[in-house]
Amino acid sequence: MRAVRVKTGKIASMAGRLAAVAVATSLFAHAAVAAPVDSTSPGGPRTDEQVKALALQWFNAMQSGQIDRSQLAPDYSTQLSDDAVHELAQYLKDHAYGTPPIGTQVLRSRAIGEQTFYVVKIIFPRGDAASMMFGFNAGGQITGVTFTSMAGD
């Protein structure tokens, strides 16, 4: 498994453990297609449906290298460089992630202190998957994002 990580702060220490859980989870669990979510107003804890929709939005945004920094916690926005975002966009292009995902599944969520972490499986039409981990603060802002291929590339 090759991982490209875009993370900082407390989310970094949890990334390895939660990514391992995502990989160990069955790749053939049923998936749900996410409904659109209003991502302009985080306003507190997120539901699984909102997280699944956000994962699709962020995957598409990361492919283009254009993320919505208004969704990020101020500290994370400051630490997440434009170069890191462009590097991930290039990785997605280089590894044939051009096919739009067909759905998402929340594999795990866990609250630690004032943050909540979600591991979300992104499902592609050709049968493979990728994993994203999000961290959110109590206000619903993103405190970190990690992307991991589940294809073993």
DOPA-791090 format. One record per atom (N, C-alpha, C): z, x, y; residue number from 1; residue in one letter; atom name. Coordinates in pm, whole numbers, plus 50000, padded with zeros to 5 digits. Layout:
BEGIN
(atom (Z, X, Y), NUM, "a", "CA")
...
REM end
This chain:
BEGIN
(atom (50000, 50084, 49883), 1, "m", "N")
(atom (50000, 50000, 50000), 1, "m", "CA")
(atom (50000, 50089, 50123), 1, "m", "C")
(atom (49910, 50060, 50216), 2, "r", "N")
(atom (49905, 50132, 50343), 2, "r", "CA")
(atom (49958, 50039, 50449), 2, "r", "C")
(atom (50051, 50086, 50527), 3, "a", "N")
(atom (50111, 50002, 50630), 3, "a", "CA")
(atom (50078, 50057, 50768), 3, "a", "C")
(atom (50049, 49969, 50857), 4, "v", "N")
(atom (50036, 50004, 50997), 4, "v", "CA")
(atom (50148, 49929, 51065), 4, "v", "C")
(atom (50235, 50001, 51130), 5, "r", "N")
(atom (50352, 49938, 51189), 5, "r", "CA")
(atom (50348, 49949, 51340), 5, "r", "C")
(atom (50379, 49839, 51404), 6, "v", "N")
(atom (50395, 49834, 51548), 6, "v", "CA")
(atom (50533, 49775, 51569), 6, "v", "C")
(atom (50633, 49862, 51584), 7, "k", "N")
(atom (50770, 49813, 51590), 7, "k", "CA")
(atom (50857, 49908, 51669), 7, "k", "C")
(atom (50967, 49854, 51714), 8, "t", "N")
(atom (51064, 49934, 51784), 8, "t", "CA")
(atom (51202, 49872, 51765), 8, "t", "C")
(atom (51304, 49945, 51804), 9, "g", "N")
(atom (51440, 49892, 51807), 9, "g", "CA")
(atom (51494, 49852, 51671), 9, "g", "C")
(atom (51577, 49749, 51671), 10, "k", "N")
(atom (51646, 49705, 51550), 10, "k", "CA")
(atom (51550, 49659, 51443), 10, "k", "C")
(atom (51434, 49608, 51481), 11, "i", "N")
(atom (51339, 49558, 51381), 11, "i", "CA")
(atom (51291, 49670, 51289), 11, "i", "C")
(atom (51289, 49793, 51339), 12, "a", "N")
(atom (51242, 49906, 51258), 12, "a", "CA")
(atom (51328, 49926, 51134), 12, "a", "C")
(atom (51457, 49911, 51145), 13, "s", "N")
(atom (51544, 49934, 51030), 13, "s", "CA")
(atom (51528, 49826, 50924), 13, "s", "C")
(atom (51488, 49706, 50963), 14, "m", "N")
(atom (51471, 49597, 50868), 14, "m", "CA")
(atom (51331, 49593, 50810), 14, "m", "C")
(atom (51236, 49659, 50872), 15, "a", "N")
(atom (51096, 49648, 50831), 15, "a", "CA")
(atom (51074, 49688, 50686), 15, "a", "C")
(atom (51129, 49799, 50646), 16, "g", "N")
(atom (51109, 49846, 50509), 16, "g", "CA")
(atom (51163, 49748, 50406), 16, "g", "C")
(atom (51284, 49699, 50428), 17, "r", "N")
(atom (51345, 49607, 50332), 17, "r", "CA")
(atom (51270, 49474, 50326), 17, "r", "C")
(atom (51236, 49417, 50440), 18, "l", "N")
(atom (51168, 49288, 50439), 18, "l", "CA")
(atom (51024, 49300, 50394), 18, "l", "C")
(atom (50957, 49410, 50425), 19, "a", "N")
(atom (50821, 49430, 50376), 19, "a", "CA")
(atom (50820, 49441, 50225), 19, "a", "C")
(atom (50920, 49505, 50168), 20, "a", "N")
(atom (50928, 49515, 50022), 20, "a", "CA")
(atom (50946, 49378, 49960), 20, "a", "C")
(atom (51023, 49293, 50023), 21, "v", "N")
(atom (51040, 49156, 49974), 21, "v", "CA")
(atom (50907, 49083, 49977), 21, "v", "C")
(atom (50830, 49102, 50085), 22, "a", "N")
(atom (50701, 49035, 50097), 22, "a", "CA")
(atom (50605, 49078, 49987), 22, "a", "C")
(atom (50603, 49207, 49957), 23, "v", "N")
(atom (50513, 49257, 49853), 23, "v", "CA")
(atom (50555, 49208, 49716), 23, "v", "C")
(atom (50685, 49199, 49693), 24, "a", "N")
(atom (50735, 49157, 49563), 24, "a", "CA")
(atom (50715, 49007, 49539), 24, "a", "C")
(atom (50701, 48930, 49644), 25, "t", "N")
(atom (50683, 48786, 49631), 25, "t", "CA")
(atom (50546, 48757, 49572), 25, "t", "C")
(atom (50536, 48656, 49493), 26, "s", "N")
(atom (50411, 48622, 49426), 26, "s", "CA")
(atom (50298, 48603, 49525), 26, "s", "C")
(atom (50184, 48665, 49497), 27, "l", "N")
(atom (50068, 48651, 49583), 27, "l", "CA")
(atom (49996, 48519, 49562), 27, "l", "C")
(atom (50035, 48445, 49460), 28, "f", "N")
(atom (49966, 48322, 49428), 28, "f", "CA")
(atom (50046, 48197, 49462), 28, "f", "C")
(atom (50150, 48211, 49542), 29, "a", "N")
(atom (50225, 48094, 49587), 29, "a", "CA")
(atom (50135, 48008, 49674), 29, "a", "C")
(atom (50158, 47878, 49675), 30, "h", "N")
(atom (50069, 47791, 49752), 30, "h", "CA")
(atom (50088, 47816, 49901), 30, "h", "C")
(atom (49977, 47803, 49974), 31, "a", "N")
(atom (49975, 47833, 50117), 31, "a", "CA")
(atom (49958, 47704, 50195), 31, "a", "C")
(atom (50009, 47707, 50316), 32, "a", "N")
(atom (49991, 47594, 50406), 32, "a", "CA")
(atom (49911, 47641, 50525), 32, "a", "C")
(atom (49817, 47559, 50568), 33, "v", "N")
(atom (49740, 47592, 50687), 33, "v", "CA")
(atom (49823, 47550, 50807), 33, "v", "C")
(atom (49839, 47642, 50901), 34, "a", "N")
(atom (49927, 47617, 51014), 34, "a", "CA")
(atom (49860, 47531, 51120), 34, "a", "C")
(atom (49940, 47447, 51181), 35, "a", "N")
(atom (49894, 47365, 51293), 35, "a", "CA")
(atom (49908, 47444, 51421), 35, "a", "C")
(atom (49830, 47411, 51524), 36, "p", "N")
(atom (49841, 47483, 51651), 36, "p", "CA")
(atom (49983, 47471, 51708), 36, "p", "C")
(atom (50025, 47573, 51778), 37, "v", "N")
(atom (50156, 47573, 51839), 37, "v", "CA")
(atom (50142, 47614, 51984), 37, "v", "C")
(atom (50224, 47555, 52069), 38, "d", "N")
(atom (50224, 47595, 52209), 38, "d", "CA")
(atom (50301, 47725, 52220), 38, "d", "C")
(atom (50229, 47835, 52231), 39, "s", "N")
(atom (50295, 47966, 52234), 39, "s", "CA")
(atom (50331, 48010, 52375), 39, "s", "C")
(atom (50309, 47924, 52472), 40, "t", "N")
(atom (50337, 47962, 52610), 40, "t", "CA")
(atom (50484, 47947, 52646), 40, "t", "C")
(atom (50560, 47870, 52568), 41, "s", "N")
(atom (50701, 47851, 52600), 41, "s", "CA")
(atom (50787, 47872, 52476), 41, "s", "C")
(atom (50838, 47996, 52455), 42, "p", "N")
(atom (50916, 48024, 52337), 42, "p", "CA")
(atom (51041, 47937, 52326), 42, "p", "C")
(atom (51124, 47933, 52431), 43, "g", "N")
(atom (51238, 47844, 52444), 43, "g", "CA")
(atom (51330, 47829, 52324), 43, "g", "C")
(atom (51376, 47932, 52263), 44, "g", "N")
(atom (51474, 47921, 52158), 44, "g", "CA")
(atom (51418, 47949, 52020), 44, "g", "C")
(atom (51499, 47915, 51919), 45, "p", "N")
(atom (51457, 47943, 51780), 45, "p", "CA")
(atom (51328, 47872, 51746), 45, "p", "C")
(atom (51253, 47931, 51656), 46, "r", "N")
(atom (51123, 47876, 51615), 46, "r", "CA")
(atom (51135, 47815, 51475), 46, "r", "C")
(atom (51052, 47714, 51451), 47, "t", "N")
(atom (51045, 47655, 51318), 47, "t", "CA")
(atom (50949, 47737, 51233), 47, "t", "C")
(atom (50954, 47717, 51102), 48, "d", "N")
(atom (50860, 47787, 51013), 48, "d", "CA")
(atom (50716, 47753, 51051), 48, "d", "C")
(atom (50690, 47628, 51085), 49, "e", "N")
(atom (50553, 47587, 51123), 49, "e", "CA")
(atom (50507, 47662, 51247), 49, "e", "C")
(atom (50594, 47677, 51345), 50, "q", "N")
(atom (50559, 47752, 51465), 50, "q", "CA")
(atom (50533, 47899, 51433), 50, "q", "C")
(atom (50614, 47957, 51346), 51, "v", "N")
(atom (50598, 48097, 51309), 51, "v", "CA")
(atom (50466, 48116, 51235), 51, "v", "C")
(atom (50431, 48025, 51145), 52, "k", "N")
(atom (50304, 48036, 51071), 52, "k", "CA")
(atom (50186, 48028, 51168), 52, "k", "C")
(atom (50191, 47936, 51263), 53, "a", "N")
(atom (50082, 47924, 51360), 53, "a", "CA")
(atom (50076, 48048, 51449), 53, "a", "C")
(atom (50192, 48098, 51489), 54, "l", "N")
(atom (50196, 48218, 51573), 54, "l", "CA")
(atom (50139, 48338, 51498), 54, "l", "C")
(atom (50167, 48348, 51368), 55, "a", "N")
(atom (50114, 48460, 51289), 55, "a", "CA")
(atom (49961, 48457, 51290), 55, "a", "C")
(atom (49901, 48339, 51275), 56, "l", "N")
(atom (49754, 48330, 51282), 56, "l", "CA")
(atom (49704, 48370, 51420), 56, "l", "C")
(atom (49770, 48321, 51523), 57, "q", "N")
(atom (49730, 48356, 51660), 57, "q", "CA")
(atom (49739, 48506, 51682), 57, "q", "C")
(atom (49850, 48566, 51638), 58, "w", "N")
(atom (49869, 48709, 51660), 58, "w", "CA")
(atom (49773, 48792, 51578), 58, "w", "C")
(atom (49743, 48750, 51456), 59, "f", "N")
(atom (49647, 48824, 51377), 59, "f", "CA")
(atom (49512, 48826, 51448), 59, "f", "C")
(atom (49468, 48711, 51496), 60, "n", "N")
(atom (49341, 48705, 51569), 60, "n", "CA")
(atom (49346, 48788, 51697), 60, "n", "C")
(atom (49457, 48783, 51768), 61, "a", "N")
(atom (49472, 48862, 51890), 61, "a", "CA")
(atom (49471, 49011, 51860), 61, "a", "C")
(atom (49536, 49050, 51751), 62, "m", "N")
(atom (49541, 49192, 51715), 62, "m", "CA")
(atom (49403, 49243, 51675), 62, "m", "C")
(atom (49323, 49158, 51611), 63, "q", "N")
(atom (49187, 49200, 51576), 63, "q", "CA")
(atom (49107, 49236, 51701), 63, "q", "C")
(atom (49127, 49161, 51808), 64, "s", "N")
(atom (49053, 49187, 51931), 64, "s", "CA")
(atom (49122, 49291, 52019), 64, "s", "C")
(atom (49247, 49324, 51987), 65, "g", "N")
(atom (49321, 49419, 52069), 65, "g", "CA")
(atom (49374, 49357, 52197), 65, "g", "C")
(atom (49374, 49226, 52205), 66, "q", "N")
(atom (49418, 49154, 52324), 66, "q", "CA")
(atom (49538, 49066, 52289), 66, "q", "C")
(atom (49658, 49113, 52316), 67, "i", "N")
(atom (49778, 49037, 52284), 67, "i", "CA")
(atom (49833, 48970, 52410), 67, "i", "C")
(atom (49911, 48865, 52390), 68, "d", "N")
(atom (49975, 48792, 52500), 68, "d", "CA")
(atom (50114, 48850, 52521), 68, "d", "C")
(atom (50127, 48938, 52616), 69, "r", "N")
(atom (50255, 49005, 52640), 69, "r", "CA")
(atom (50363, 48912, 52693), 69, "r", "C")
(atom (50325, 48793, 52741), 70, "s", "N")
(atom (50426, 48698, 52789), 70, "s", "CA")
(atom (50513, 48646, 52674), 70, "s", "C")
(atom (50468, 48662, 52550), 71, "q", "N")
(atom (50546, 48619, 52433), 71, "q", "CA")
(atom (50646, 48725, 52390), 71, "q", "C")
(atom (50637, 48844, 52445), 72, "l", "N")
(atom (50721, 48956, 52403), 72, "l", "CA")
(atom (50849, 48963, 52485), 72, "l", "C")
(atom (50957, 49006, 52418), 73, "a", "N")
(atom (51080, 49038, 52490), 73, "a", "CA")
(atom (51049, 49155, 52583), 73, "a", "C")
(atom (51109, 49159, 52700), 74, "p", "N")
(atom (51075, 49265, 52798), 74, "p", "CA")
(atom (51084, 49408, 52741), 74, "p", "C")
(atom (51189, 49438, 52665), 75, "d", "N")
(atom (51203, 49573, 52609), 75, "d", "CA")
(atom (51090, 49606, 52514), 75, "d", "C")
(atom (51050, 49510, 52431), 76, "y", "N")
(atom (50943, 49534, 52336), 76, "y", "CA")
(atom (50808, 49548, 52407), 76, "y", "C")
(atom (50786, 49466, 52508), 77, "s", "N")
(atom (50662, 49475, 52584), 77, "s", "CA")
(atom (50646, 49612, 52649), 77, "s", "C")
(atom (50757, 49664, 52700), 78, "t", "N")
(atom (50756, 49796, 52763), 78, "t", "CA")
(atom (50726, 49905, 52661), 78, "t", "C")
(atom (50783, 49894, 52541), 79, "q", "N")
(atom (50768, 49998, 52439), 79, "q", "CA")
(atom (50637, 49990, 52361), 79, "q", "C")
(atom (50577, 49871, 52355), 80, "l", "N")
(atom (50452, 49854, 52280), 80, "l", "CA")
(atom (50335, 49897, 52367), 80, "l", "C")
(atom (50281, 50012, 52338), 81, "s", "N")
(atom (50174, 50067, 52422), 81, "s", "CA")
(atom (50041, 49999, 52393), 81, "s", "C")
(atom (49954, 50000, 52492), 82, "d", "N")
(atom (49818, 49949, 52473), 82, "d", "CA")
(atom (49746, 50031, 52367), 82, "d", "C")
(atom (49775, 50161, 52359), 83, "d", "N")
(atom (49714, 50246, 52257), 83, "d", "CA")
(atom (49751, 50200, 52116), 83, "d", "C")
(atom (49878, 50162, 52096), 84, "a", "N")
(atom (49921, 50114, 51964), 84, "a", "CA")
(atom (49850, 49985, 51928), 84, "a", "C")
(atom (49831, 49897, 52024), 85, "v", "N")
(atom (49760, 49771, 52000), 85, "v", "CA")
(atom (49615, 49800, 51964), 85, "v", "C")
(atom (49551, 49890, 52036), 86, "h", "N")
(atom (49411, 49925, 52007), 86, "h", "CA")
(atom (49398, 49997, 51873), 86, "h", "C")
(atom (49497, 50077, 51837), 87, "e", "N")
(atom (49496, 50145, 51707), 87, "e", "CA")
(atom (49501, 50042, 51594), 87, "e", "C")
(atom (49585, 49942, 51607), 88, "l", "N")
(atom (49592, 49838, 51505), 88, "l", "CA")
(atom (49462, 49758, 51500), 88, "l", "C")
(atom (49405, 49727, 51614), 89, "a", "N")
(atom (49276, 49656, 51616), 89, "a", "CA")
(atom (49170, 49737, 51543), 89, "a", "C")
(atom (49168, 49866, 51564), 90, "q", "N")
(atom (49071, 49952, 51496), 90, "q", "CA")
(atom (49096, 49955, 51345), 90, "q", "C")
(atom (49224, 49961, 51306), 91, "y", "N")
(atom (49259, 49957, 51164), 91, "y", "CA")
(atom (49204, 49829, 51099), 91, "y", "C")
(atom (49225, 49717, 51165), 92, "l", "N")
(atom (49178, 49589, 51110), 92, "l", "CA")
(atom (49026, 49587, 51097), 92, "l", "C")
(atom (48956, 49645, 51194), 93, "k", "N")
(atom (48810, 49654, 51186), 93, "k", "CA")
(atom (48767, 49748, 51074), 93, "k", "C")
(atom (48832, 49862, 51063), 94, "d", "N")
(atom (48796, 49963, 50962), 94, "d", "CA")
(atom (48820, 49916, 50819), 94, "d", "C")
(atom (48912, 49822, 50800), 95, "h", "N")
(atom (48948, 49778, 50666), 95, "h", "CA")
(atom (48900, 49636, 50637), 95, "h", "C")
(atom (48792, 49595, 50700), 96, "a", "N")
(atom (48721, 49470, 50671), 96, "a", "CA")
(atom (48809, 49346, 50678), 96, "a", "C")
(atom (48892, 49340, 50781), 97, "y", "N")
(atom (48970, 49219, 50805), 97, "y", "CA")
(atom (48899, 49126, 50902), 97, "y", "C")
(atom (48767, 49125, 50897), 98, "g", "N")
(atom (48689, 49042, 50989), 98, "g", "CA")
(atom (48685, 48896, 50951), 98, "g", "C")
(atom (48706, 48864, 50824), 99, "t", "N")
(atom (48704, 48726, 50779), 99, "t", "CA")
(atom (48829, 48655, 50828), 99, "t", "C")
(atom (48813, 48542, 50897), 100, "p", "N")
(atom (48932, 48472, 50947), 100, "p", "CA")
(atom (49023, 48426, 50833), 100, "p", "C")
(atom (49153, 48436, 50851), 101, "p", "N")
(atom (49246, 48389, 50750), 101, "p", "CA")
(atom (49234, 48237, 50731), 101, "p", "C")
(atom (49270, 48190, 50612), 102, "i", "N")
(atom (49265, 48046, 50584), 102, "i", "CA")
(atom (49402, 47981, 50586), 102, "i", "C")
(atom (49505, 48060, 50593), 103, "g", "N")
(atom (49638, 48001, 50596), 103, "g", "CA")
(atom (49747, 48106, 50603), 103, "g", "C")
(atom (49869, 48056, 50610), 104, "t", "N")
(atom (49986, 48142, 50617), 104, "t", "CA")
(atom (50098, 48079, 50535), 104, "t", "C")
(atom (50196, 48163, 50503), 105, "q", "N")
(atom (50313, 48116, 50431), 105, "q", "CA")
(atom (50432, 48199, 50476), 105, "q", "C")
(atom (50541, 48135, 50516), 106, "v", "N")
(atom (50663, 48208, 50547), 106, "v", "CA")
(atom (50728, 48244, 50414), 106, "v", "C")
(atom (50739, 48375, 50388), 107, "l", "N")
(atom (50797, 48423, 50264), 107, "l", "CA")
(atom (50948, 48435, 50272), 107, "l", "C")
(atom (50995, 48471, 50391), 108, "r", "N")
(atom (51139, 48493, 50406), 108, "r", "CA")
(atom (51174, 48490, 50553), 108, "r", "C")
(atom (51293, 48440, 50581), 109, "s", "N")
(atom (51347, 48449, 50716), 109, "s", "CA")
(atom (51495, 48485, 50705), 109, "s", "C")
(atom (51542, 48556, 50806), 110, "r", "N")
(atom (51681, 48600, 50803), 110, "r", "CA")
(atom (51728, 48626, 50946), 110, "r", "C")
(atom (51844, 48574, 50977), 111, "a", "N")
(atom (51906, 48598, 51106), 111, "a", "CA")
(atom (52003, 48714, 51093), 111, "a", "C")
(atom (51991, 48809, 51186), 112, "i", "N")
(atom (52082, 48923, 51191), 112, "i", "CA")
(atom (52123, 48938, 51337), 112, "i", "C")
(atom (52249, 48913, 51362), 113, "g", "N")
(atom (52296, 48919, 51499), 113, "g", "CA")
(atom (52223, 48816, 51584), 113, "g", "C")
(atom (52168, 48860, 51694), 114, "e", "N")
(atom (52097, 48769, 51785), 114, "e", "CA")
(atom (51948, 48766, 51760), 114, "e", "C")
(atom (51903, 48822, 51647), 115, "q", "N")
(atom (51761, 48821, 51615), 115, "q", "CA")
(atom (51737, 48746, 51484), 115, "q", "C")
(atom (51618, 48687, 51475), 116, "t", "N")
(atom (51574, 48624, 51351), 116, "t", "CA")
(atom (51444, 48691, 51311), 116, "t", "C")
(atom (51436, 48729, 51184), 117, "f", "N")
(atom (51319, 48797, 51130), 117, "f", "CA")
(atom (51246, 48705, 51033), 117, "f", "C")
(atom (51113, 48709, 51037), 118, "y", "N")
(atom (51029, 48631, 50946), 118, "y", "CA")
(atom (50927, 48723, 50882), 118, "y", "C")
(atom (50908, 48710, 50752), 119, "v", "N")
(atom (50798, 48775, 50682), 119, "v", "CA")
(atom (50698, 48664, 50652), 119, "v", "C")
(atom (50575, 48682, 50699), 120, "v", "N")
(atom (50471, 48580, 50686), 120, "v", "CA")
(atom (50352, 48640, 50612), 120, "v", "C")
(atom (50307, 48570, 50508), 121, "k", "N")
(atom (50188, 48612, 50435), 121, "k", "CA")
(atom (50067, 48548, 50500), 121, "k", "C")
(atom (49966, 48631, 50531), 122, "i", "N")
(atom (49838, 48585, 50587), 122, "i", "CA")
(atom (49740, 48582, 50469), 122, "i", "C")
(atom (49678, 48469, 50445), 123, "i", "N")
(atom (49592, 48451, 50328), 123, "i", "CA")
(atom (49446, 48443, 50371), 123, "i", "C")
(atom (49360, 48520, 50301), 124, "f", "N")
(atom (49218, 48527, 50332), 124, "f", "CA")
(atom (49136, 48454, 50226), 124, "f", "C")
(atom (49016, 48408, 50263), 125, "p", "N")
(atom (48936, 48331, 50169), 125, "p", "CA")
(atom (48894, 48409, 50044), 125, "p", "C")
(atom (48887, 48539, 50053), 126, "r", "N")
(atom (48843, 48618, 49937), 126, "r", "CA")
(atom (48957, 48642, 49838), 126, "r", "C")
(atom (49076, 48589, 49866), 127, "g", "N")
(atom (49186, 48596, 49772), 127, "g", "CA")
(atom (49291, 48701, 49801), 127, "g", "C")
(atom (49267, 48790, 49896), 128, "d", "N")
(atom (49369, 48890, 49927), 128, "d", "CA")
(atom (49459, 48840, 50039), 128, "d", "C")
(atom (49558, 48921, 50071), 129, "a", "N")
(atom (49657, 48879, 50170), 129, "a", "CA")
(atom (49708, 49000, 50246), 129, "a", "C")
(atom (49772, 48971, 50357), 130, "a", "N")
(atom (49841, 49071, 50437), 130, "a", "CA")
(atom (49976, 49012, 50474), 130, "a", "C")
(atom (50067, 49096, 50514), 131, "s", "N")
(atom (50200, 49052, 50551), 131, "s", "CA")
(atom (50228, 49093, 50695), 131, "s", "C")
(atom (50287, 49001, 50768), 132, "m", "N")
(atom (50333, 49032, 50904), 132, "m", "CA")
(atom (50482, 49001, 50910), 132, "m", "C")
(atom (50555, 49087, 50977), 133, "m", "N")
(atom (50695, 49058, 51002), 133, "m", "CA")
(atom (50715, 49045, 51152), 133, "m", "C")
(atom (50781, 48939, 51192), 134, "f", "N")
(atom (50813, 48915, 51332), 134, "f", "CA")
(atom (50963, 48916, 51349), 134, "f", "C")
(atom (51009, 48968, 51461), 135, "g", "N")
(atom (51147, 48955, 51503), 135, "g", "CA")
(atom (51149, 48873, 51631), 135, "g", "C")
(atom (51244, 48781, 51643), 136, "f", "N")
(atom (51258, 48698, 51762), 136, "f", "CA")
(atom (51401, 48707, 51813), 136, "f", "C")
(atom (51416, 48709, 51945), 137, "n", "N")
(atom (51550, 48705, 52001), 137, "n", "CA")
(atom (51594, 48558, 52012), 137, "n", "C")
(atom (51715, 48536, 52061), 138, "a", "N")
(atom (51770, 48400, 52070), 138, "a", "CA")
(atom (51687, 48311, 52163), 138, "a", "C")
(atom (51614, 48370, 52256), 139, "g", "N")
(atom (51529, 48294, 52347), 139, "g", "CA")
(atom (51391, 48266, 52290), 139, "g", "C")
(atom (51363, 48311, 52167), 140, "g", "N")
(atom (51234, 48287, 52104), 140, "g", "CA")
(atom (51128, 48390, 52137), 140, "g", "C")
(atom (51164, 48495, 52211), 141, "q", "N")
(atom (51067, 48599, 52244), 141, "q", "CA")
(atom (51054, 48697, 52128), 141, "q", "C")
(atom (50936, 48754, 52112), 142, "i", "N")
(atom (50908, 48848, 52004), 142, "i", "CA")
(atom (50973, 48983, 52036), 142, "i", "C")
(atom (51053, 49032, 51940), 143, "t", "N")
(atom (51120, 49162, 51958), 143, "t", "CA")
(atom (51055, 49271, 51875), 143, "t", "C")
(atom (50958, 49235, 51792), 144, "g", "N")
(atom (50885, 49333, 51713), 144, "g", "CA")
(atom (50787, 49266, 51620), 144, "g", "C")
(atom (50680, 49340, 51585), 145, "v", "N")
(atom (50578, 49292, 51493), 145, "v", "CA")
(atom (50541, 49406, 51401), 145, "v", "C")
(atom (50531, 49378, 51271), 146, "t", "N")
(atom (50485, 49476, 51174), 146, "t", "CA")
(atom (50373, 49412, 51093), 146, "t", "C")
(atom (50267, 49486, 51067), 147, "f", "N")
(atom (50157, 49439, 50984), 147, "f", "CA")
(atom (50145, 49529, 50863), 147, "f", "C")
(atom (50136, 49470, 50743), 148, "t", "N")
(atom (50120, 49547, 50620), 148, "t", "CA")
(atom (50013, 49483, 50534), 148, "t", "C")
(atom (49917, 49562, 50490), 149, "s", "N")
(atom (49816, 49513, 50397), 149, "s", "CA")
(atom (49881, 49494, 50262), 149, "s", "C")
(atom (49847, 49385, 50193), 150, "m", "N")
(atom (49894, 49363, 50057), 150, "m", "CA")
(atom (49785, 49396, 49957), 150, "m", "C")
(atom (49674, 49452, 50005), 151, "a", "N")
(atom (49558, 49480, 49921), 151, "a", "CA")
(atom (49564, 49617, 49856), 151, "a", "C")
(atom (49656, 49700, 49896), 152, "g", "N")
(atom (49670, 49833, 49837), 152, "g", "CA")
(atom (49568, 49933, 49888), 152, "g", "C")
(atom (49514, 49912, 50011), 153, "d", "N")
(atom (49414, 50006, 50064), 153, "d", "CA")
(atom (49477, 50129, 50122), 153, "d", "C")
REM end
